[in-house]
Amino acid sequence: MSRFFNKSAGWTLAAVGLLLALPAFLQAASVPIWAPPPLAALIEEGLSANNEIQSLAEQVASLRHEVSVAGSLEDPRLGFALLNMPTDTFSFSQEAMTQKQIFIAQKFPWFGKLDLRTQRATLKALRQQAVLEARRLSLARQVAAAWYDIGYVSDSLSINAQLTDTVTQLLGVAETRYATGKGLQQDVLQAQVELSKLIDEKIRLQERRRTLEDRINALLNRPGFQAVPAPAGLSFPGLSLDIGKLQARVLQTNPQLRVRQAEIDMAGVEIQLARKDYWPDMDVKLAYGQRDDSDSGQPRSDLFSASLTMNLPVWQKRRQTPRLNATRRSHQAALKTFRNLVRSLPYQVESLATEIHDTQQNYRLFRDALLLQAGQWASASLSAYEVGKVEFSTMIAAQIRLLRFELQAANYLYAVYRKRAELEEILGGSL
């Protein structure tokens, strides 16, 4: 499952090349999931204005710039010194070893450390890029879910208005029949109760819509409230999903999986760096010492010096070994998290695909059968009520059931679109 990054010039060049392309990627990236034009416009606005998205993009750019720094040597050190100066006269010419020295020193890490540090910095940038992609998908899914919920609430308000008109008309009929002695007072009271319930439902639906619009405005980082138009004219998607292919795809494209993979690879690099710490770093120093001629005029040649200093990793039980053990533990933790995600993702895909399939079946059932039957029942019960063959409660229940079935069908339709957005978030892109 894991591909460890060893010292490889080819890999390093490829990864650095990918990082160099990140700014273009961040500018060219569009809506990460399928969306109709109105929703796509909202998602694009969110991707360009959301503060968290922008912060993550800046972090990616920052880590990209750190790659070249991580693999470079430390700055050389330039120094000046006075050596062997006699304290009785402070004369530069009295002693033969007195000299004015200038030196330059450079620290060289043990072989392979710089390459490993480059790999570590590159993996950090790649991991952060995957985090950014996952957050973009999450934002798109959240905006889509809220937008589809607005569609359902809007349809609910429409159905509520139709029901209100219907119950109002039926209330008038019941009052007329009661006034003429052909109807019952309980029919009038029942119609009034139903009307009050619809008024209460309308208030709750209006509050729900405002809450959803506030959520979208917050995700889009808008400075103030703006009304969000509801979806209109969404057709039945008719998705036919191959679960096996989707399960194979998710293991290749899921951004969270790439995050975990990068963490495994980073831990592998940390292990290699911990092993390198058992070997000393080297400090090379080159010095040039200028000497004055002696007091008697005898010339003295200048001096050149060179030195090599190494740190001695003698406290291995307290420093190198504990660090190596810690990196191994981190690697195991990252590997277990990765394996757990690998096991769970196919189940998530299967669950969502099954829900989409079942919800589509429910929608077809309502559209092709139940709505037709409910319409026939409503029409027949109204005709029967007019001639006194059924009670008012039966007739009004039939009228309400018809419109409620229409709303339930709409609910199934929006549920398919919501589940599609969830599935595409996991897959890392549009179906």
N, C-alpha and C positions, 0 to 999 in steps of 0.2 A: 504494500500500500504506500509505503513511504519511499521517496527518492531522495537520498542524502546527497548533499552538495559537497563533493570533495574538491581538492585543488584541481581546478580545470579552467584553463585560459579560455577555452571555447565557451563554456557556460558563462563565465564572467562577462565576456564580450556580448553574448546574447542578452544577458540580463540587463547590462548597462544600456544596450541598444533599446531594449524595451522601455527602460526608464526615460531615455531621451525622447521617446515618442509619447510620454504621458501627457505633456501639455496639449498636444494635438488631440489626444484621446479625450481629455477632459472638455475641450472645446467642441469636438464633433459629436460627443455622445448625446443621443436624443432620448426620447421617451423609452424607457427600458422594457415596458410591457405593452401588450396590445391595448389600444384605446381609440374610441371614436374621436373625431376632430374636437368637439367641445371639451372632452376629458383630456385629450392630449395637450390642449392649450393650458389647462389648469396644471397638469403635471410639469410641463416645461417651465411654467412660471415658478412653481415650487422648487424645481431643481436649480433654477438660476437665482432664487431669492432666499431660500431656506438657510438660516444661519449655520445650522449644524453641518449641512452639506458643504457650504463654503469653507467652514473651518476644517473639515476633513480634507478638502481639496488642497488647502494651504499646507496642511501637514504632509500630504503626499509630495507636494512640490519641495517642501523643506527637506524631507528625507532624501529626495532625489539628489539635492545639492550636497548632501552629506556623504554620498557614496565616494566621490573622488577624494574627499578629505580623509575618510577612514583608511584608505589604502596608501596614503602618502606618509613620508617620513616626517618626523618632528622637525621644526626649524633648527638649523645649525646654530651653535652658540659661539659668539665671538667674545674673546676676553683679552684683558691687558693685565700685566703683572710686572712687579719689580722683584728680582731674585737676588738673594745674597747681598743685600745692602749693608755695609758696615755702619753700626750705630754710633761709632765714635766720631766719624767725620761725615757720614752720609755722602761719601764721594763715589762717583761712578767709575773712577779710574784707579782707585786704591787696590781693590781686590780683583783678581783675574776672573772670578766666577760671577761678579756682579753684572747683571744684564737687565735690559728693558725688553720685556717679552710680549709678543702678541700671539694669540693662539686661536684656533678654531676647533670646535668639537662637534661631533655628530653621533647621535645614538642610532643604532641599528637593531631592530628587533630580531629575534631568532628566525631562521629561514622559514618562510611560509606564513608567518603571522600577518604580514600586510595583506596577502591575498585572502586569508581567512577573514580579516576585518572588512575587506571590501565585500566579500560574500555576505557577511552579517548585515552590513549596512544596506546592501541591495535587497536582501530578504525582508528587512524592516520596511523598506519602501514598497516592495511588492505586497507584503501583508497589509499595509495601510491602504494600498490601492484596492485590494479585495474588500477591506472594511468599507471603503467609500462606495464601491459598487453595491455591496449589500445594503448600505443605508439608502442609496438611490432607489433600489428596488423596493425597500420598505416604505419609503416616502410615497412612491408611485402607487403602491398597493393601498396605503392608508387614504390617499386622496381618492383613489378609485372606489374604495369601499364606502367612504362618506358620500361620494357623488351618487353611487347606485342607491344608497339608503335615502338620499334626497329624492331620487326618482320614485322609490316606493312610497315615501311619505306624501309626495305630490299626488301620486295616483290615489292614495288613501283619502286625501283631501277632496279629490275629484269625486270619488265614490261616496264620500260623506255628503258632498253637496247634492249628488243625485238622490241619495237616500233621504236627505232632508226634504228635497222637493217632493219625492214620492210620498213620504209619511205625511207631509203637510197636506197634500191633495187627499190622501186617505182620511186624514183627520177631518177635513171638510166634508167628505162623504159621510163619515160616521156621525158627525154632528147633525147633518141634514137628515139622515135616517132616524137618528134619535129624536129630533124635533118633530118628525112626522109620525113617530110611534112605530117605526119599522125596525129600529135598531136598539142596541142596548147601551146604557151609560158606560158599562165596563169597556166597550169598544172605544169610546171616546177617551176614557182614562188611559187605556193601553197605548193608544196613539200618542197621547201627550207624554207619557213616560218614555216611549221610544224616541220622541222628538227631543226631550231633555237629554237623554243619553247621547244622542248624536251631537248636540251642542257641546256637551262636555268632551266628547271625543275630538271634536274640531279644535277646541282650545289646546288639548294635549298634543295633537298633531302639529299645530302651529308652533308650539314650544319646541317640539322635537326637531322641526325643520330649522328653526333658528339655531338650535344647538349644533346641528350638523354643519350649517353654514359658518358658524363661529369656528368649528374645528378646521374646516378647509381654509378659512382666512388665516388661522394661526399657522397651519402647515405651510402656507404660501407667504408667511411673514408680511402680510398686508398691514399698513399702518392703521387702518380703520375698517369698520364693517362694510362689506360689499355683498350684495345679494348674489347668490349662485344660481344660475338657470338650471332647472331640472332636466334630466335626460328626456329626450323625445324621439319616438319612432325607432326604438331599439327592436331589431328583429330577433327571432329565435336563432341562436348561434348554430345549433345542430352539430355540436362537437362530437367527433368520433376519435376516441383516444386509445392509443396502443400502450397499455400500462407497461409492458416489458421494455419497449423502446424508451419510454419516459424515465423508467427507473435506471436504465443504462445512461441516459443523457444526464440525469441529475448528478451522477457521480463524476461527471466530467465538467459540468458547468456551474454547479452550486457555489456561490461566492464564499459562503461560510466554510465550506469544505476547503477552499483555497486558503482561507485564513488559517485554518488548523494545519494544513499541509505546510504552510510557510513557518508556522510555529515549530513543527517537527524539525524542519530543515535548519531553522535558527538554533534549536537545541543541539542538533548534530554538529553545527559549526562551533558552538560553545564548548562541546566536548573536545573537539580537536584543538581549540585554543587553550583549554585547560591542560591538555597533554603537552602542548608547546611550552607551558610555563615551567615544566620540569627542566627546561634548557635555558641557559642564561642569555640575556640580552647583552649587546656589546656597545661600548662607548669608545669611539676612536677620537684621539686628540692629536693634532699637529700644531707644533709651536715653533716660532722663530725668535731667537734671543739676540739682541744687538748689544755688543760690548764696546766700551770706549777704549782707546789706547791707554797704555800704562802711563804713570806719572813721568817715567823716563823717556817716553815717546815710542816705546816698543809696541808695534801693532798687535792687535788681538783680533782674531777672526770671530765672526758671528757664529752662533750655535743653532743647530736644528734639532728638534726633539719630536719624538712620536711616542704615543702610549696607547694601550688597549686595556680598557677596564671592563670587567664583567661582574654582574651580580651573581652571588652564589646561592642557589636554591637549596639551602641546607635545612630549612625548617619545613620540610615537605609534609610532615605529619600534621602541622598546624595550618599550613597555607595551601600548598598545591593539591594534596590529597583530598581535603575537605571540599575544595572548590570542584575538583573533578567528580566527586561523589554527588555534589549538589547538581551539577549539570546533567549527570546521568539520571537523577531523579526527575529533573525538569523534562528531560527527553521522554521518559516513560509516561509522565503525566500528559504531555502533549500527544503522545502516541495513543494513549487510552481514550482521550477526548476525541481524537480523529476517528478511531475505530468505532466509537459509540455513535458518532454522527453518520459514518458510513452505513452502519446497521439501521439507523432510524430513518434516514432519508427515503429509501425505497418504500417503507411503510407509509410515510407521510404522503408520498406521491400516489400510492395505491388508494389511500383513504380519500384524498381529494378527488382523484379521477372517478372513484366509485360514487362519491357524493354528487359529482357533476352528472354522471350517467343517470343516477336515480332521480335527481331533481329534474332532469330533462324528461324522464319518463312521467313524472308527476305533472309537469307542465302539459305534456301531450294529452294526458288523461283528462285534465280539466278543460283544455282547449277543444278537444275532439269529442268528448262525451259528456262530462258533467255540466259544462256550461249550456250545452244544448238541452239536456234533460231538465236543468234548473229553469231555463227559459220557458220550456213547455209547461212545467209545473206552475210557474208564476202566472203565465197567461191563463191556464185552465182554472187556477184557484180564483183569479180575479173575476173571470166570467161566472164561476159558480157562486161567488159571494154576491155578485150583482143580482142573482135570482134567488138568493137566500139558501143555497144548498151547502155552503160551508161557513164556518164561523170566521169572524173577523181575525182572530189570532192566527188561524191557519193561513188566511190570505196574506196578511202582512208578513208572516214568517217566510212565505214563499218569495215575496218581493225582496225582502232583505237578503235571503239566501242567495238569490241570483246575483246581486251586486257583490256580495261577499265572496262568491266563487270567482267573479271577475278579478277581485282584488287578490285572492289567493293565487290565481294564475299569474298575475303580475309579480307577486312575491317570489314565486318559483323562477320566473324569468330573471329577475334581478339577482336572485341567489346564484344562478348559473354564472352570471358575469362576475359576481364577487368571488366565487370559488375559483373561477378562471384566473383572476388576478392573484389570488393566494398561490395557486399552482405555478404561475409564471414567476412569482417572487422566488419560490424554491428552486425552480429550474434555472433561474438567472437570466431569463429573457422570454420573449414572446413565443407562443406555441407555433 
